[in-house]
Amino acid sequence: MGSGYTIGVIGLWHLGEVYAASLAEIGHTVIGLSDDATLVGNFQKNIPPLAEPRLAELLAANQESGGLSFSTDFSKIKDCNVVWFTQDVPTDENDTVDVSGVLDAARDAARYFADGVTVAVSSQLPVGTSAKIIEVVRSARPELSFGYFYSPENLRLGDAVKCFMEQERVVVGAATPGALKAAQDIFSPLKTEIISMSPASAEMAKHAMNAWLATSISFTNDLADVCEKTGADIEDVIRALKSEPRVGSKAYLFAGLGFAGWSIARDLKALMAVAGEKHIELPIIAGAYAKNRARTGVVLARLQERYGDIKGKTFAIFGVTYKVGTPTLRHSQSLQIEEQLRAAGATVRLYDPLAKAEEVAAATSAPFFNDPYEAAQGADGVLVLVPDRALREFDFKKIASSMKTPFLFDAQNILIPKEGDIRAAGIEYSSIGR
């Protein structure tokens, strides 16, 4: 059994699955709660909804030890001194978030809260949402004494358990001293720095971090566009920037298709929405967002520059998921680009080592292959749209021999170290910002 806090985790998708297993692993007794009996049944069989390295092992070990359990019985919240909300907050096609699910979950769970409970939230929330959650709980249980903290998640798909276990720092926005103490105790086994602030500041810190990353990426792509027209090489420019101590070697400078998925974009939209309500202009953040929204268009533009009209051409897309290391297709830039190419009259063939064929088939009618050489068969061009280093190990001579027109557009600059081999194989190589 875990010897720390008894923590109820509500919201058992990617964020919740990782938090439930990881909190149990560091010594707490954890009850994962959902009204989805099938989901709970799968957890009890150590089958999470989204696979992550080490996750199934942690589920198995901690359920066997008794430190972790899953249930559809929300009355078990009465036994918890911490209730942690970890819903994956949905976004629409415009990257606008809907927090109603988190507010409803807090309202529904409040009936079971024990006096003195600490309410914790790690869902990705727009600034100001914590105040709404606190008010929801107070309205539902006016007599209840409770603490509250918001600790924004910092997980990466495909590496989430490691991200939790090896956090360099944890941001905690605590509304009360007792809640801060609880957060410090909960995270103490990680031996990491706790950066304490108000809930609103913690929400804003998450926005700020993602806005900084987004701005860095869009800034780099601005430079890349200029490099292409002036004979400069963006990769050389990036090396020079990172050598400057005021920038640093870890600066988030990448030329390519920009940021994918929904995590970063939703924070930019949240900031712009709040600023709009306060009549504040955010030209830098708005510009970074707009740059990124338009970024998928560089692929069609490059192909039209190379071929003119692409109607009747066939292209193989290498990389379909939204990022390396995950099978997730949601908000995939590759599928957006595939749709653009097909609208222009091209035929598209898809390859990805992790994407699930049935999920790809549900998203598009384009043929999907598990073999890259088969996907490239008869293609007028190969388009590398996900920065997967494993692509560097491919047999480029074999790819060239299977193509109708040996042309490769590396839209993520991941194959630059192999440019010599690619050209030696007889493939015309094109990249970003060079």
DOSE-706639 format. One record per residue (C-alpha): x, y, z. Coordinates in nm, 2 decimals, decimal comma. Layout:
(node (X Y Z))
...
END
This chain:
(node (0,00 0,00 0,00))
(node (0,11 0,36 -0,06))
(node (0,21 0,53 0,26))
(node (0,15 0,89 0,16))
(node (-0,18 1,07 0,07))
(node (-0,50 0,90 -0,05))
(node (-0,56 1,06 -0,39))
(node (-0,87 1,03 -0,61))
(node (-0,79 1,10 -0,97))
(node (-1,08 1,21 -1,19))
(node (-1,03 1,22 -1,56))
(node (-0,86 0,90 -1,69))
(node (-0,74 0,97 -2,04))
(node (-0,37 1,05 -2,12))
(node (-0,31 1,30 -1,84))
(node (-0,50 1,10 -1,58))
(node (-0,36 0,76 -1,67))
(node (0,00 0,89 -1,62))
(node (-0,08 1,09 -1,30))
(node (-0,27 0,79 -1,14))
(node (0,01 0,54 -1,21))
(node (0,29 0,78 -1,13))
(node (0,14 0,92 -0,80))
(node (0,10 0,56 -0,69))
(node (0,46 0,48 -0,79))
(node (0,59 0,75 -0,56))
(node (0,41 0,62 -0,26))
(node (0,06 0,75 -0,25))
(node (-0,26 0,54 -0,24))
(node (-0,45 0,63 -0,56))
(node (-0,81 0,56 -0,68))
(node (-0,87 0,63 -1,04))
(node (-1,24 0,72 -1,10))
(node (-1,45 0,72 -1,41))
(node (-1,81 0,65 -1,50))
(node (-1,69 0,46 -1,81))
(node (-1,71 0,09 -1,69))
(node (-1,52 -0,03 -2,00))
(node (-1,24 0,21 -1,94))
(node (-1,22 0,12 -1,57))
(node (-1,22 -0,25 -1,67))
(node (-0,93 -0,20 -1,91))
(node (-0,73 -0,02 -1,64))
(node (-0,79 -0,31 -1,40))
(node (-0,64 -0,53 -1,67))
(node (-0,34 -0,29 -1,70))
(node (-0,46 -0,16 -2,04))
(node (-0,44 0,22 -2,06))
(node (-0,64 0,41 -2,32))
(node (-0,31 0,56 -2,46))
(node (0,01 0,35 -2,45))
(node (0,32 0,51 -2,29))
(node (0,66 0,36 -2,22))
(node (0,66 0,20 -1,87))
(node (0,29 0,29 -1,81))
(node (0,15 -0,07 -1,83))
(node (0,42 -0,19 -1,60))
(node (0,34 0,08 -1,34))
(node (-0,03 0,00 -1,36))
(node (0,04 -0,37 -1,30))
(node (0,29 -0,33 -1,02))
(node (0,09 -0,08 -0,82))
(node (-0,24 -0,25 -0,86))
(node (-0,08 -0,57 -0,75))
(node (0,07 -0,40 -0,44))
(node (-0,27 -0,24 -0,35))
(node (-0,15 0,12 -0,39))
(node (-0,36 0,18 -0,71))
(node (-0,71 0,09 -0,79))
(node (-0,98 0,20 -1,04))
(node (-1,35 0,23 -0,98))
(node (-1,68 0,37 -1,11))
(node (-1,79 0,43 -0,76))
(node (-1,74 0,81 -0,70))
(node (-1,85 0,77 -0,33))
(node (-1,49 0,65 -0,28))
(node (-1,40 1,02 -0,29))
(node (-1,51 1,03 0,07))
(node (-1,19 0,83 0,16))
(node (-0,96 1,07 -0,02))
(node (-0,77 1,37 0,14))
(node (-0,67 1,49 -0,21))
(node (-0,90 1,49 -0,52))
(node (-0,70 1,55 -0,84))
(node (-0,88 1,66 -1,16))
(node (-0,69 1,55 -1,48))
(node (-0,94 1,58 -1,76))
(node (-0,80 1,63 -2,11))
(node (-0,98 1,96 -2,19))
(node (-1,12 1,94 -2,55))
(node (-1,04 2,20 -2,81))
(node (-1,23 2,27 -3,14))
(node (-1,08 2,32 -3,49))
(node (-1,00 2,68 -3,40))
(node (-0,80 2,57 -3,09))
(node (-1,06 2,71 -2,85))
(node (-1,10 2,52 -2,52))
(node (-1,41 2,41 -2,35))
(node (-1,37 2,39 -1,97))
(node (-1,73 2,30 -1,89))
(node (-1,63 1,93 -1,84))
(node (-1,38 2,03 -1,56))
(node (-1,64 2,25 -1,39))
(node (-1,91 1,99 -1,41))
(node (-1,68 1,72 -1,28))
(node (-1,58 1,94 -0,98))
(node (-1,95 2,02 -0,91))
(node (-2,05 1,65 -0,93))
(node (-1,76 1,53 -0,71))
(node (-1,80 1,80 -0,45))
(node (-2,09 1,62 -0,29))
(node (-1,85 1,35 -0,17))
(node (-1,56 1,57 -0,06))
(node (-1,45 1,51 0,30))
(node (-1,40 1,82 0,52))
(node (-1,04 1,95 0,48))
(node (-0,99 1,79 0,14))
(node (-0,73 1,94 -0,10))
(node (-0,86 1,99 -0,45))
(node (-0,59 1,97 -0,71))
(node (-0,61 2,04 -1,08))
(node (-0,36 1,97 -1,36))
(node (-0,58 2,00 -1,67))
(node (-0,46 2,26 -1,92))
(node (-0,69 2,56 -1,83))
(node (-0,73 2,91 -1,95))
(node (-0,62 3,17 -1,69))
(node (-0,90 3,24 -1,45))
(node (-1,05 2,89 -1,45))
(node (-0,92 2,80 -1,11))
(node (-1,12 3,08 -0,96))
(node (-1,43 2,93 -1,13))
(node (-1,35 2,59 -0,99))
(node (-1,32 2,72 -0,64))
(node (-1,65 2,90 -0,67))
(node (-1,82 2,59 -0,81))
(node (-1,71 2,39 -0,50))
(node (-1,81 2,66 -0,26))
(node (-2,15 2,69 -0,42))
(node (-2,20 2,32 -0,41))
(node (-2,07 2,28 -0,05))
(node (-2,09 2,62 0,13))
(node (-2,00 2,46 0,47))
(node (-1,70 2,27 0,33))
(node (-1,34 2,35 0,44))
(node (-1,11 2,28 0,15))
(node (-0,78 2,37 0,00))
(node (-0,69 2,42 -0,37))
(node (-0,39 2,41 -0,59))
(node (-0,33 2,42 -0,96))
(node (-0,02 2,25 -1,09))
(node (0,00 2,26 -1,47))
(node (0,11 1,94 -1,64))
(node (0,43 1,92 -1,84))
(node (0,40 1,58 -2,01))
(node (0,50 1,49 -2,36))
(node (0,33 1,22 -2,56))
(node (0,55 0,92 -2,60))
(node (0,76 1,02 -2,30))
(node (0,50 1,11 -2,04))
(node (0,60 0,88 -1,75))
(node (0,96 0,99 -1,76))
(node (0,84 1,36 -1,78))
(node (0,65 1,31 -1,45))
(node (0,92 1,11 -1,27))
(node (1,21 1,34 -1,37))
(node (1,05 1,68 -1,34))
(node (1,32 1,95 -1,30))
(node (1,06 2,17 -1,12))
(node (0,69 2,17 -1,04))
(node (0,48 2,48 -1,06))
(node (0,22 2,50 -0,78))
(node (-0,05 2,77 -0,77))
(node (-0,19 2,73 -0,42))
(node (-0,49 2,92 -0,29))
(node (-0,41 2,83 0,07))
(node (-0,10 2,75 0,28))
(node (-0,24 2,41 0,36))
(node (-0,28 2,33 -0,01))
(node (0,08 2,43 -0,08))
(node (0,20 2,21 0,20))
(node (0,00 1,92 0,06))
(node (0,16 1,97 -0,29))
(node (0,50 1,99 -0,14))
(node (0,44 1,66 0,05))
(node (0,29 1,49 -0,26))
(node (0,58 1,58 -0,49))
(node (0,86 1,54 -0,22))
(node (0,96 1,19 -0,34))
(node (1,06 1,34 -0,67))
(node (1,32 1,56 -0,49))
(node (1,24 1,85 -0,73))
(node (1,21 2,22 -0,69))
(node (0,86 2,35 -0,61))
(node (0,79 2,69 -0,75))
(node (0,49 2,83 -0,56))
(node (0,26 3,11 -0,67))
(node (-0,11 3,19 -0,69))
(node (-0,34 2,97 -0,90))
(node (-0,39 3,25 -1,16))
(node (-0,01 3,29 -1,19))
(node (0,03 2,91 -1,24))
(node (-0,23 2,92 -1,51))
(node (-0,05 3,21 -1,67))
(node (0,29 3,04 -1,64))
(node (0,16 2,75 -1,85))
(node (0,03 2,99 -2,11))
(node (0,36 3,18 -2,10))
(node (0,58 2,87 -2,15))
(node (0,39 2,75 -2,45))
(node (0,37 3,10 -2,59))
(node (0,75 3,13 -2,56))
(node (0,80 2,79 -2,74))
(node (0,55 2,89 -3,01))
(node (0,71 3,23 -3,06))
(node (1,06 3,07 -3,09))
(node (0,94 2,82 -3,35))
(node (0,75 3,08 -3,56))
(node (1,05 3,32 -3,53))
(node (1,27 3,05 -3,67))
(node (1,04 2,98 -3,95))
(node (1,03 3,35 -4,04))
(node (1,41 3,34 -4,06))
(node (1,39 3,02 -4,27))
(node (1,17 3,19 -4,52))
(node (1,42 3,47 -4,56))
(node (1,71 3,23 -4,58))
(node (1,55 3,05 -4,87))
(node (1,53 3,37 -5,08))
(node (1,88 3,50 -4,99))
(node (2,11 3,19 -5,02))
(node (2,15 3,16 -4,64))
(node (2,12 2,83 -4,45))
(node (1,88 2,84 -4,15))
(node (2,07 2,55 -3,98))
(node (2,38 2,76 -3,98))
(node (2,19 3,06 -3,85))
(node (2,04 2,84 -3,57))
(node (2,39 2,72 -3,47))
(node (2,51 3,08 -3,45))
(node (2,21 3,19 -3,24))
(node (2,26 2,90 -3,00))
(node (2,62 2,99 -2,95))
(node (2,52 3,33 -2,81))
(node (2,50 3,30 -2,43))
(node (2,19 3,52 -2,41))
(node (2,01 3,27 -2,63))
(node (2,17 2,94 -2,52))
(node (2,22 2,59 -2,66))
(node (1,88 2,47 -2,54))
(node (1,68 2,74 -2,72))
(node (1,37 2,61 -2,89))
(node (1,48 2,70 -3,24))
(node (1,36 2,46 -3,52))
(node (1,28 2,52 -3,88))
(node (1,01 2,31 -4,03))
(node (0,63 2,28 -4,02))
(node (0,59 2,46 -3,69))
(node (0,42 2,32 -3,38))
(node (0,16 2,05 -3,42))
(node (-0,11 1,91 -3,19))
(node (-0,33 2,12 -2,97))
(node (-0,14 2,18 -2,65))
(node (0,06 2,49 -2,75))
(node (-0,20 2,63 -2,98))
(node (-0,47 2,63 -2,71))
(node (-0,25 2,84 -2,48))
(node (-0,20 3,10 -2,75))
(node (-0,57 3,12 -2,82))
(node (-0,64 3,14 -2,44))
(node (-0,40 3,43 -2,40))
(node (-0,55 3,61 -2,70))
(node (-0,90 3,56 -2,58))
(node (-0,82 3,69 -2,23))
(node (-0,63 3,98 -2,38))
(node (-0,92 4,06 -2,61))
(node (-1,16 4,08 -2,32))
(node (-0,93 4,32 -2,15))
(node (-0,88 4,52 -2,47))
(node (-0,51 4,43 -2,49))
(node (-0,33 4,37 -2,82))
(node (-0,08 4,08 -2,84))
(node (0,09 4,13 -3,18))
(node (0,38 3,89 -3,11))
(node (0,16 3,61 -2,98))
(node (-0,10 3,66 -3,25))
(node (0,17 3,67 -3,52))
(node (0,32 3,34 -3,39))
(node (-0,02 3,18 -3,40))
(node (-0,10 3,30 -3,75))
(node (0,24 3,20 -3,88))
(node (0,19 2,85 -3,75))
(node (-0,17 2,82 -3,88))
(node (-0,04 2,89 -4,23))
(node (0,27 2,68 -4,21))
(node (0,13 2,36 -4,35))
(node (0,09 2,55 -4,68))
(node (0,46 2,54 -4,74))
(node (0,44 2,18 -4,86))
(node (0,19 2,25 -5,14))
(node (0,38 2,56 -5,23))
(node (0,71 2,38 -5,26))
(node (0,55 2,10 -5,48))
(node (0,39 2,36 -5,70))
(node (0,72 2,54 -5,73))
(node (0,89 2,21 -5,83))
(node (0,62 2,06 -6,05))
(node (0,38 2,34 -6,14))
(node (0,04 2,18 -6,15))
(node (0,04 1,87 -5,92))
(node (-0,28 1,73 -6,06))
(node (-0,23 1,36 -6,14))
(node (0,10 1,34 -5,94))
(node (0,15 1,08 -5,66))
(node (0,32 1,17 -5,33))
(node (0,42 0,94 -5,04))
(node (0,40 1,10 -4,70))
(node (0,64 0,97 -4,44))
(node (0,49 1,04 -4,10))
(node (0,12 1,07 -4,03))
(node (0,09 1,11 -3,65))
(node (0,09 1,45 -3,49))
(node (0,44 1,40 -3,35))
(node (0,72 1,14 -3,32))
(node (0,67 0,86 -3,06))
(node (0,29 0,85 -3,05))
(node (0,02 0,69 -3,26))
(node (-0,21 0,99 -3,20))
(node (-0,36 1,14 -3,52))
(node (-0,56 1,42 -3,36))
(node (-0,45 1,76 -3,50))
(node (-0,20 1,59 -3,73))
(node (-0,04 1,84 -3,97))
(node (0,03 1,55 -4,21))
(node (-0,34 1,48 -4,25))
(node (-0,40 1,85 -4,31))
(node (-0,14 1,85 -4,58))
(node (-0,27 1,53 -4,73))
(node (-0,61 1,69 -4,76))
(node (-0,46 1,99 -4,93))
(node (-0,27 1,78 -5,18))
(node (-0,57 1,57 -5,27))
(node (-0,78 1,89 -5,31))
(node (-0,51 2,00 -5,57))
(node (-0,56 1,68 -5,76))
(node (-0,27 1,47 -5,63))
(node (-0,28 1,11 -5,51))
(node (-0,13 1,05 -5,17))
(node (0,01 0,73 -5,01))
(node (0,08 0,73 -4,64))
(node (0,35 0,56 -4,42))
(node (0,40 0,58 -4,05))
(node (0,56 0,32 -3,81))
(node (0,32 0,39 -3,52))
(node (-0,01 0,50 -3,67))
(node (-0,29 0,24 -3,65))
(node (-0,43 0,14 -3,99))
(node (-0,79 0,15 -3,87))
(node (-0,75 0,50 -3,72))
(node (-0,59 0,63 -4,04))
(node (-0,87 0,47 -4,24))
(node (-1,13 0,65 -4,03))
(node (-0,95 0,98 -4,10))
(node (-0,88 0,95 -4,47))
(node (-0,94 0,73 -4,77))
(node (-0,57 0,76 -4,87))
(node (-0,40 0,42 -4,88))
(node (-0,18 0,35 -4,57))
(node (0,13 0,13 -4,57))
(node (0,34 -0,01 -4,29))
(node (0,64 -0,04 -4,53))
(node (0,80 0,29 -4,64))
(node (0,94 0,13 -4,96))
(node (0,59 0,01 -5,06))
(node (0,45 0,36 -4,99))
(node (0,71 0,52 -5,21))
(node (0,63 0,28 -5,50))
(node (0,56 0,49 -5,82))
(node (0,57 0,82 -5,63))
(node (0,66 1,15 -5,79))
(node (0,80 1,26 -5,45))
(node (0,85 1,16 -5,09))
(node (0,74 1,41 -4,83))
(node (0,90 1,38 -4,48))
(node (0,65 1,55 -4,25))
(node (0,74 1,42 -3,90))
(node (1,09 1,46 -3,76))
(node (1,16 1,10 -3,69))
(node (1,53 1,02 -3,66))
(node (1,47 0,66 -3,76))
(node (1,42 0,78 -4,11))
(node (1,79 0,83 -4,13))
(node (1,84 0,46 -4,13))
(node (1,64 0,40 -4,45))
(node (1,79 0,26 -4,76))
(node (1,77 0,56 -4,99))
(node (1,89 0,37 -5,30))
(node (1,59 0,13 -5,25))
(node (1,36 0,43 -5,21))
(node (1,50 0,59 -5,52))
(node (1,45 0,27 -5,73))
(node (1,09 0,24 -5,63))
(node (1,00 0,60 -5,71))
(node (0,88 0,74 -6,05))
(node (1,05 1,07 -5,98))
(node (1,33 1,06 -5,72))
(node (1,25 1,38 -5,53))
(node (1,24 1,41 -5,15))
(node (1,11 1,72 -4,96))
(node (1,23 1,71 -4,60))
(node (0,98 1,95 -4,44))
(node (1,13 1,90 -4,10))
(node (1,50 1,92 -4,18))
(node (1,55 1,58 -4,00))
(node (1,75 1,42 -4,29))
(node (2,01 1,70 -4,33))
(node (2,28 1,47 -4,19))
(node (2,20 1,22 -4,46))
(node (2,18 1,47 -4,74))
(node (2,50 1,34 -4,90))
(node (2,37 0,98 -4,90))
(node (2,03 1,09 -5,04))
(node (2,19 1,27 -5,33))
(node (2,43 0,99 -5,39))
(node (2,13 0,76 -5,42))
(node (2,01 0,98 -5,71))
(node (1,74 1,16 -5,51))
(node (1,68 1,53 -5,55))
(node (1,68 1,66 -5,19))
(node (1,49 1,97 -5,08))
(node (1,46 2,11 -4,72))
(node (1,34 2,41 -4,53))
(node (1,53 2,74 -4,51))
(node (1,83 2,64 -4,72))
END
